[in-house]
Amino acid sequence: SARVSEKAGFIHHYVQQNHDGLPQKAGFPQEKINEIHGAWFDPSNPVVKFSGNLRDDLFAWMEEAEQKVDLCLCLGTSLSGMNADRMAETPAEKSLERTPKALGTVVINLQRTRLDEQAVVRVWSKLDDAFLSLA
């Protein structure tokens, strides 16, 4: 799970595009989650409308993480052109350019994404099934 991987030191940032609070429900620490598009369960971080602006502090945090990320796990996302897609695009590009320590982007989901060809690993699967096979 993401919580176990975070405790082991493998996951340092979690950029959440959804508003559902599932990472918190799974026990992932709130201080490591950037809910870039807002959150249903956090009144201090209202959901951003499509025509709205991202919070400056969360955007800056995401940009800082983007520069540091060496491996991105894209789990169940369509990568449909949201600003947070940069978290997957940058490590994919660094990996293709053979930047030292750049591991790339892993995509696990059922639908096609625009980064499928750039992913170092592409798994066509439901997330539950993919993680059960790794357990």
Secondary structure by P-SEA (a helix, b strand, c coil): caaaaaaaccccbbbbcccccccccccccccccccccccccccccccccccccccaaaaaaaaaaaacccccccccccccccccaaaaaaaaaaaaacccccbbbbbbccccccccccccccccccaaaaaaaac
